[in-house]
Amino acid sequence: MFTPLKPIKIDSIYNGLLPDRMAKCTPDMYAAIFALKSRLRSLNSDLVLSDLFRSYEMQFQAHADYVSGKKSAYSPPPGGSMHEAGRAFDLELKLIKKIGLTAFWPIAATFGLKPIINRPDIGLNEAWHFDCRGSHQLVYDYYVARNGDNFASPYTAMAASAIISIGQKVDALGDNVLAGYIQSGLIRLGQNIGDLDGVIGPRARAALTALQIDPSAPIDTIADAIDKKLQEKFPTEFFTPGTTVAADAAPSRLIVNLHATAAVSTSGQAGLQTYRPDPATLQNLGSIVDQLQQATVISNSFVNPPRLLARLQSGELYLDSNLELDTDGWPGGGDQGDPDWQASTSLECPNGDALNANEAPYFVLPLPTTWAAQFGISLGDYAAVFYKQFLAYAVFGDYGPKNKLGEGSIELLRQLGQERIKNNGQVINAGMGPGVITIVFPGSGAAADRTSQATLLTMINQKGPALLGALKAAPVANAA
């Protein structure tokens, strides 16, 4: 859930690559940056950045510097900048002078990049600033048409929509990130709901019904349904196959493979012929992709069926699904925003302590316990979990509802690039995906591995890579 932020390696004015705290952006911005950089290099120019992503705190400081006079260029308060959504960059204008700003504007427009000043004058403040608006242009247009009137400008409404869509709080939309995300999605899906204000009112509920989404469902279920529709309509905002490249090795093309990333369940052995993992996971999966052709597909009737549930020839369980959030075992989690929180986890340390979801990367399998047992899997067994360019190792730590497959702890989502704890300690009660691949190694755990949580964390990081390495090294049998 939410538009992901992708780490990026790009030249900067800071005598090297852009600092990590700024070096992240949405997938469509990522593609636009490297496509533009490649085009500029063909014109004997280049793209060098001074700014890209800003956190809430960074935007707050930028605005404070403007108010105090420390910087002359206007910088809005948090909630009003596309930088906070990973959808704006500031570039080094000296390099653009070689071709001229007038010539640069239409080149940038080719890649969906838009200036925020009204004429190509290199002497104007913010001449260096360009947005990748994506589907949030629709929110801008919505406010231009006066369908909403609670923001100071259409641009501020668009920025709020973009920021909430990466799962970050916008003060003007209140504390419920999911409500704002749902409203933003409804507007971008063509619905008229009145103001984007973080409140799911009658018009929003009617819009949900029009999209065949049950407005009485839990809010995370509604958000997940909106997320899927957004991914189908605006796939380039969610998926950028391939790994992050060096600043001097920009890819010539970035192609979205809808078949590979769509959240469609694969059933029957014939489904293996059409199933493809998210291309961004291929480097980490290695030879396991070839082993899939000899796997056995497992039939299932889960509420949100996985794209693929199969057993590899060597016995490992392979699951490609969404990954919902489990906060169980997190001390005090019952007061932090997850109504389903429980103090205990199915896997406990010998002293009776639960696994802390905010510290231990664990995954969840469904009840009854015989479901996992039929594959030789027990509590304490290990898994490798893949999401785009991320790879994490986890332990089977909890049982979940019998109709639900694909769930992981706060720490597991964190290691997969998805932070779910806000600065105020409250949880963003939302999962992630699609395209999360979990490979479980049956019989891999041992009681001696979990004499304490600290020992278990050490063993996860020791045994996980060893198990995955052995699986990748296994010979691939020829198809019959």
N, C-alpha and C positions, 0 to 999 in steps of 0.2 A: 504494500500500500504506500501511497505518496510517490511523487516524482523523485527518483533517486538523484543524488549528487555524485558525480563521477570525479575522482581525482584526476588532475591533469598536469602534465609537465610541459611548460611553455616558457619561452624566453621572457625576461623581465628587465626593467630598468635598474634592477638591484644587483648588477654584476653577476648574473646567473639566472637560475630558474625562479619563477614566481614563488614566494614563500608558501609553505604548506597551508598556513592558516587562510590564505586567499585562493589557493589552487584547487578549486573544486567548482563544478558547474553542472547544469542539467545535460542529459545526453544530446539534445538537439543543439545546445550551445557548444558543447564539445565538438560536434561534427562541423558546426559553422566556423569555429575558430581555426581548425586545421585546414578546412577547405579554403578559407580566406587567406591563411598564411601561405598555402601552396600557390594560390593565384598571385599574391603580391610578390613572392619570390620569382615568379616567371616574368615579372615586370621590373626586376632588379630592385625591389623594395622588400619590406619585411613587416611582420606583425610582432611587436614587442609590447607587453602589457605593464601597467603600473598598478592595476587593481582588477579584481574579479569578484570573488565571493566576500561578503561581510556578514559576520554573525550579528546578533542583536546588539551585543556589547560594542562591537566595532562600529556599527552604525550609530549607536548612541554617542560614542566618542567623536565621530566625524561631525555629527550635528552640533555637539557641544563646542567643537573647535570653530565651526562656522559662527555660532551665536557669540562666542567670545572674541571673534575677530582673528583668531589664529590662522584661519584659512579663509580666503575670499570667495571661493566657489561655493554656491549653495549646496547644502547637504541636508536632506529632510530628516526628521526624527525617525526612530525605528518604526517599521511598518509601512514606509512610503517609498522604499528604494528597491529597484529590481536587482541591485547587488545582493540583497538579503536572500534572494531566491536563486542565486547562481545564474542569473539571466542578464547581467550587465557587465561590460568590461570598460576600462579606461585604457587607451593606447598611447604610445609615444608618438606625438605628432611630428617630430623631426623626420622620421622615416617616411611619413605620408607626404611630406612636402615635395618629395621627389616626383610624385605623380599628381599632386594637388588634391585638395579636399573635394573639389567639384567632380573630379574623375573618380575619386574613391567612393563617394556615396552610392552610385549605381552598382559598383562592384560589391560593396557590402550588402546592398539590397538583394543581390542575387542569392545570397546565403541566408536571407531572412533577418538581417541585422539592420536596425533602424536607429538613426540619430535622435537626440531629444531637443536639438535646436532647430530653428525653422529655415535656416539657409546655411550653405557650406562656407562659412567664414572661419578660417583657422584662428582668427584673433578672438573669437567669442569664448566666454566661459562655457565649459562642457562640450566644446568641439571634439573632445577626446572620448566622449561617452557614447556607447552604442548598446542597444538592447536587443536581445533575442526574445521577442514577446511570445511566440508560439500561440497556443490556443487562448492565452490570456488577453490577446488583442480583442477577442470576442467580449470579454468583460469591459474593456475600454469602450467598445462600440455600444454595448448595452447601456453604459452610463451616459455616453454622448446622446443616445436616444431618450434619455431621462426615464428609463425604466427603474432606476434607483437614484436616490439623491442624498444619501447619508455620508458621502465622502466629499472632501474639498474639491476634488477634480476627478475626471475619468482616469487619469494616470495613477492617482493614489489608489483608486479602487482596483485597477489592474495589478498594481504592485502587491496589494493585500492578498489578492487572489493567487498570485504567483508564490508568495511567501507561505501562505497557509498550505499550498499544494505540495511543499516539500516537508510538511509536518511541523513547521515552526509556528509558534504562537504570534498572533498579531493582536496588539492591545485592543484595537477597535472592534475586534471580533470576539472578545471575551476569552474565557479559559478553556472552552470546549473546542479543541482543534478539529475534531471530527465533524462537528456541526458546520464550521466554516468551510471545511473541505467539501462536504456534501453540497452546500450552497454554491460554492465556486463551480463544482462539477455540473450542477443542474444548469447554471447559466451557460456554461460552455457547451452543454448538450442541447441548447436551444430552448430552454424553459424560461418563462417569465415568473419570477418569484418575489418581485419587489426588491427591497434592499438586501445587499450582501452584508449581514449584520451578526452572524453567528447564532441565530435563533431559527429553529425549524418550526415555522408557523404554518397556518392553513394552506397558503399558496405553495409552499415548498412540499407539503404533504400531497397536495393535488398533483404537483409536478412529478413526484415519485410514482404515484399511481399511474400517471400517463406513460411513464417509462417502464411499467410493469414491475416496480419495486415496491414491496410491502412497506408502507410508512410506519406500521406498528412493530416492525422487527427491531431487534436491538440495534443501537446506533452503529456499532462496529460492523454488523452485518450489512446495514444500508451503505456504509462507507465503502465496504468491500465491493458491493454491487456497482456503485458509482465508479469505483476505481477500474473495474473490469471494462465498463463501457468507455471510459476515457482511454484506456489502453487500446481498445479496438479502434476508436476514432482518431486518436492522436499517437500512433505507435512510436514515432521518432522522439517523443518527449519522455519515453520510458526505456527504450532499448537502443543501445549502441554496441553492436557486437564488436569484439576485438579488445585487446588489452590497451592500456594507456601507453602511448608511444613517446619517445624522446622528442624534444623540441625540434631537433633537426631531422626527424624521420617521420614527418606527417604522412598519414595514410592517404593514398590517392582517392579512395572512395570508402564510404562507410554505409553499408547496406543493411537495412532492417529486414530480417527474415521473419515474416509474420507467421509462417508455418512453424518455425522453430520455437517461437516464444508465446504463441497463443495458449491460453489456459484451457486446452481441449483434452479430454481424457482419451487415452489410448487403451483400447480393449482388444483382447484376443491376440494370438500370436501374429496375425497379419499386421497388427498395429506396430510391431517392431520395425517393419519395413518403412514406415512413414515417420516414426518418432525421431526427432532430432533434439538433443539438448540445446539450451541457449548457447549460441556460438561463443559468447564471452566466457563460458566455463570450459571450453574444449582444451585449453592449454593445461589447466590443472587436472582435468579428467584423464588426459593422455590415452593410453591403450584401453582404458575401461570402455570407451565408446565402441571399440571393436568387439569387446566381450559381450556387449548388449545383444548382438545378433544371435547369441547362443543362450540368451536368458529365457526364463519361463515367466510369461505374464500372469499376474495374480488377479483374479476377478474380485471385484469389491462393490459395495453399495454405500460408500460414504457420502455424506450430504454434499460436500464439495470434493468431487472425485479428483484424485491426482491425475496429472498428465500421463504418468506411467508408474505402475507398481509392479515390480518384477523381482525375480530371484536369479542372481547370476549363477552360472554353471558351477562356480566354486562355493556357492551357498550364501553369499552376502545378499541382504535385502537392499533393493534399489528403489528409491522413492523420489519422484519429481512432482512437487506440489507447491502450494502456498505454505507459509510458515506463520501460524498464529502465535500470539504472545501468551506465555505462561509466567505468572509472577509468584507462583506458590513457593513457600519457604523463605521469601524475602521478609526479614523482620520488620514489622510495622506496615507491611504492604496493604493491609486492609484499609488503611486511611489514606492511601496514595492514589486512588482513582481506578482500581480494578475491582468491580463488584464480585468477580468470581475468585478472588484471592483466597487461598487457604494457607494456614500456618505450616502445614506439614507437606512433605513430598513422599512418594512411595519408597524411594531409596533414602535410607537414613544411615548416618554414621553409627558406629557401635554404641556411642553414648546417647543415641536417640535424637541427635540434632538433624534437622532437615537440611537439604541442600539449599543454599541461598541463591535464589534466581538471579540476584544482582551481582553475583560473584562467580557462580559455577555455570559453565556452558552445558546445559543438559537438553535433551530432546524428550518428547512425550510420544508414547504409543497407546493405542486405544484398549480399553477393557472389552471383553474379559481378559484375564491374564493369559488364557489359553491362546488368544490371537497371536501374541508375540511368541509364545512357547512353541507353537507349531512350526516356527522357523528356527528353533533352537536359540531364541533370543531371551536373555534374562536381564533383570535390573542390574546395572553396573557394566553392561557391555558398551563398547565404544562405537563411534561413528565418525566418518568424515563428512562434512557438510559444505556444499559449494553454492555460491551465488555470484554470478558474473565473475569478476576477477578475484573474488574473495574465497578463501579456504579456511575453515575452522574445524576443530576437533571437539567432540562432545561425548557425553555419557548418557545412557538411558537412565533417566532419573525420576520419571513420574508416569503414572497411568492417567489417561484422560477418557472423555466420553466415548462410548462404543461407536458412535456415528461420525467421529471426527478423526482425521488423520492429517498430520502436519502441524506441529506445535513445538515451540522452543522457548527457552528461558530468556530473560532480559540480556544476560551476558552473551548468550549465543547470537542473538540478533545484533548485539553490539559488535561482536567479532566479524559479523557479516556486513558491517558498514551501516547498520541501522540503530541509532541511539534512540532509546525510548524513555529516558528519564530527563525531564525538563530541569532547568536551573533551580526551580523552586522545590525539587524533589518529587513532584507529582509525576505519575506515569502517563505516557501517551499510549492509551490502551488500543493499540492497533498492531496488526501483523505486518507481513511483508510478502513479496512475490508478485507474480508467479515465477517459476523457474528455479526454486530452491531444491537442490538435489541432496538427498541424504543417503549415504551408503552405510548400513549397519553391519558390523562384524559379529556374527553369532559366537557365543562362548569366549569372547575376548576379555571379559572382566574377571576379576578375582577379589576375594574378600580382603586379601592383604593390600589391595590397591586403595582401599577406602577406610583405613583405620581412623582417618580424619579428613575433613574437607581439603585441607592443605595438601595432604598426601595424594588425594584423588586428583587434584588439579595438576600436580606434578606428573602423575601417571597418564592423565589424558594427553599431555603434551609429549610424553615419551612414547607411549604405545600407539597413539593415533597415527603419527607419521610412519612408524614402522609397519603398521597394518596396511596403510594405504600403499606404501612402497612395495610391499610383498604382492599386493593385488595387481599393481601395475606391471610387475615383473612376471606375473603368471603367464604361461604360454596361452595363446588364443587358438582354440580348436577350430579346424576347418568346418565350414558349414556342410551339412549332409547333402 
